[in-house]
Amino acid sequence: MTSDVHDRTLAIIAEQAMLDPSEIQPQMTPAELGIDSLGLVESIFAIEEAFDISIPFNANEPSQSDFDISSMGAIVAAVEKLVAAKG
């Protein structure tokens, strides 16, 4: 299941960045992928919908959120954790 969450999360982000998922590396930041703040919010909504989860992200104050958006690896790990907790 974890690899499915990983792959689907990357696919959603890749679609937003207009990239192939294979081009996304774990250490890359949303900015490096060309995803601006609006694109990030759209990606988060899409991820929430895809997995039926609620992501604790405050678009107005991203640094105050409990959701790490510093890199693709961090985003995927956080989504995997939320999906696992949903159980």
Secondary structure, 3 states (H helix, E strand, C coil): CHHHHHHHHHHHHHHHHCCCHHHCCCCCCCHHHCCCHHHHHHHHHHHHHHHCCCCCCCCCCHHHCCCCCCCHHHHHHHHHHHHHHHC
